[in-house]
Amino acid sequence: MKIERCKGTRDLSPEEMAAFRLIEGTFRDCCLKWGYGEVKTPTLEYLHLFTATGTLTPSMLGRVYSFLDWDGWSGERVVLRPDGTIPVARLYIDSMEGKELAKLFYIANVFIFEATGKKTRERWQCGAELIGAGSPAADLELVMLALEVLKRLKIEGIELKLSHAGLIRALLARLELSPEEQARIFDRILDGDTKVLAKVKPELGKALPRLLEWKGKSADFVKQLKALFATDLPRFQPYIDDFTKVAELLETMGSDYQIDLASVRGFEYYTGIIFQIFKGGDKIGGGGRYDALIPLMGGGNTPASGVALYLDRLMKLIKPKALAKPAGQSVLIKAEPLVVKEGLGIISRLHEAGYRAELYLGAQETTDFDWAIDIKSQAPRFILTDQAKQQKIAAQTIDEVLKILKG
Amino acid sequence: MNNIKIALPKGRLLARTSALLSQAGWGLDGYQEKARLYRIQSESLPRLSARVFHEKDIPIQVAIGNYDLGICGSDWIEELLAKYPSSALMKVKNLKYGDGTLYAAASPSAGIDTVEAVRARTGTIRIASEYPNLAESFALELRLRRFGIFPLWGGAEVYPPESAELALVCGTAEELPRYGLAPISQVLSVSAFLIANGNSWKAKDMAEVVSSIEEALIAEPAKHEKTKASPVPESRYLPKEEPKDAVRLALPDGHQQPPTQQLLGKAGIRLDDYPSPVGNRRPTTDLDGVTIKVIRPQDMPLQVANGNFDLAITGRDWLVEHLYQFPSSPVQEILDLKLGRVKIVAVVSQEFSVADVGELKGSARQEPLKVASEYINIADKYARDNHLSHYRVVPTWGASEAFLPEDADLLIENTQTGRTIARHNLKIIDTLFESTACLIGSTGQVSNPVRQKRMKAIIKTISQAVEAIK
């Protein structure tokens, strides 16, 4: 029988984990500096958290890992967390509702089925949620946080794309479609089907001159929008204003960005600005405003927005040289069978003194270490080999050994 | 040349499928209504052999690769694909018979007659169906916020309005009102399909077999059949107002009906129209304050757990099956009715050289051990408890003994005398437990004192009848 890894899953090797921990550590450090507190939510949640309109799109819901728990006789299904934001919103409603402002971050795996099994079905994200602030400044803080993390990871050539869920919905509302139809098109757009509008309403090409396919900078964009909807501008005004404010702030910060209304792969819970971060055509992160989610889930009328970076994709972008070597010199302890106990004792002392030290078990290459120390039962008890200089030094006590290592 | 195996349906599609294949010149003489043959060799196509299954088994058998081809209703195909979209199952051809519609239906008497009315409901929407995967897709599609799916073995039409808000049932629009139901949405149009295993389709030459069906369809184009409405007095099917403190009793359908009726008769409980020759699932009784529904014994523990029934008569096997899946379920056995004694046994083929389950564990195999059973949770636990390292549980819907040895390695099955098992050239290697009919109820407190008093009285009466028989 062949032992196999579960389809659609991956193992992370020590080298990959080094990149993983670097990203995680950088993200955690940035978040703490911006004043966010770390949370962990359970892997299992009730399915009904994710089913209501305004949470996940039906296409995503069709790919969640849901099942009946051991006490699921009522038919209540549980799900392996398919998204990072909704559980944090649940946690906020559960235990932090009194807080006017909750700044939370998390590093979590999410599970979404992918039919070929070639892409991984378990993905890792680093996410930050800013609950209780409704201003464009709050949205911008999240963008800056994400960009700061990427900068510190030395990932360059980032593209930032902006869209606006409220604006798209307002545009759809203008198409004289039923609310169900509007919701369905919005979902299709979120699922990445950029051509959906042309398919649904071919005559749209005249009514809305490919606005959704329009790409550009804020000033031109807003000008065009205003010209287009001169007659019913009031309906669009709040969204345009919000969009413009975020865009202007970004500009003053000197950040490059592109407006791309239709390319908004994302979540149904978005209500306002949506931002996506790309590197070489790959989406490596994104976020947006979701003011309706917390009220929808039974919480108070609390605005919120969030951002997430995709760990699996960032890992591929980390250059090996960016991975810092562990601190301290490395020492290999070769102890004769009679003095293994002493060997282990020395290792503890070396660890306390800030060295990396391990016992020789017959397979390590001496050349991978800065020092090798042979321990014998008879004098001289310790023979140190400086690997760089290929120099041997004898010592009688552990203190002497430490002194020699110090140089 | 590779051999080709096809899975053929019994039941409602048998007559039309048999006619089609005889037109196609397959020479499957044993494939007939009353033949009761499970395995048939084609006389004209030497590479082709057929096996007759319950329709519901066929997509699973084709998807897992036990069979290259199959014929069954598209409802069961979609039910599998709803949960396993990337399975190796492919639809080859619509055979255009066995037409029907899968409806989401509700009871207008409960004020649900449109999709909007369902959406507007607060609280959990209970959906009862033989098609739990399609029911879940439907609920997600409808964006129902909170819903519970009750998977059923049958009789979904009798669940609304008391035991479920919605039922997903296959039928015709004329049939539904007779059960007091109205369709609120068409979930699926159903007809018979030729299906194939995707890997077989690529690897095997099945042109001759498939084109013979194609030619038969051209020679005799299918006519859409109208399902005949059975002559049933409508009122018997309709739900009646349920008194608040009535005891809700579930009685089994199928072959357990005569002994159940006899026992209740001895207890002085008279039933009208049970067993019902016309399939009425709402018989009446002279017992005051008791309402009765006839449902599948397999479905009862889950229903009692959810408070849809207070008491039910089912088999201990189904209670155990339920409790293995949900250890904290509030269902318990109240009374052993000492009827219908069977043993639940582990069975292998005579040819399989193992004497007990211990040897099964040791057998070094390349392929995972296939464990077929109607009792998937009992089978799963049995395999776990016995450390059968790499195994797969294959769910079956009846006639499980015909699965060995070709379609499964081990069977968890019930047997009364062991004769059927011996006749199929099988042997029992282990006995799991004994099962009899029992009265089940919930461990929870009954809040209504009148109902509680009535329940106690019923339990006492039945208990005395059981004692008297002994």
Boltz contact constraints between the chains, C-beta under 6 A:
constraints:
  - contact:
      token1: [A, 1]
      token2: [B, 390]
      max_distance: 6.0
  - contact:
      token1: [A, 48]
      token2: [B, 145]
      max_distance: 6.0
  - contact:
      token1: [A, 48]
      token2: [B, 146]
      max_distance: 6.0
  - contact:
      token1: [A, 51]
      token2: [B, 145]
      max_distance: 6.0
  - contact:
      token1: [A, 52]
      token2: [B, 145]
      max_distance: 6.0
  - contact:
      token1: [A, 53]
      token2: [B, 143]
      max_distance: 6.0
  - contact:
      token1: [A, 58]
      token2: [B, 140]
      max_distance: 6.0
  - contact:
      token1: [A, 61]
      token2: [B, 140]
      max_distance: 6.0
  - contact:
      token1: [A, 70]
      token2: [B, 327]
      max_distance: 6.0
  - contact:
      token1: [A, 71]
      token2: [B, 328]
      max_distance: 6.0
  - contact:
      token1: [A, 73]
      token2: [B, 305]
      max_distance: 6.0
  - contact:
      token1: [A, 73]
      token2: [B, 326]
      max_distance: 6.0
  - contact:
      token1: [A, 73]
      token2: [B, 329]
      max_distance: 6.0
  - contact:
      token1: [A, 74]
      token2: [B, 148]
      max_distance: 6.0
  - contact:
      token1: [A, 74]
      token2: [B, 306]
      max_distance: 6.0
  - contact:
      token1: [A, 75]
      token2: [B, 148]
      max_distance: 6.0
  - contact:
      token1: [A, 75]
      token2: [B, 149]
      max_distance: 6.0
  - contact:
      token1: [A, 75]
      token2: [B, 150]
      max_distance: 6.0
  - contact:
      token1: [A, 115]
      token2: [B, 86]
      max_distance: 6.0
